[in-house]
Amino acid sequence: MDHAAERLTRRTLFACILAAAWAGPALAHHGWDWTEDEFFEIEGRITAIYIGNPHATLDVDVDGMTWRVELAPPRATVNAGFTEDVARVGDEVKAVGHRSLDETERRMKAVRIIVRDQTYDVYPDRVPSN
């Protein structure tokens, strides 16, 4: 192999390693492997609403502690009917989903949100059967 081809191979390998290192945390974050298998519910008051990438989120005050509630990506969340217009800071909310495996985190990934007696299934294929 000539010197130029060897440099190109090394650069390509280095670029692949950097890309994998950068993508690893993002791939770990998306998906469900960071959550418990059992369903989990919280009820509280919304303190912040974000409909944006990579996931819509709610911050919810539950007995004086803030929980981060991750919803689906923006398109799926809005397609489920949950938009910034249907809930406001201060509204009571019930979130059903899966809690983080890290018990020190007050974080969950919701499959269902209930605000003002309206239900929004942001992951309809994962909603618990009653």
Beta strands, then each sheet from edge to edge (+ up, - down):
strand 1: 40-50
strand 2: 57-62
strand 3: 65-70
strand 4: 92-99
strand 5: 107-115
strand 6: 118-121
sheet 1: 6+ 5- 3- 2+ 1- 4+
end
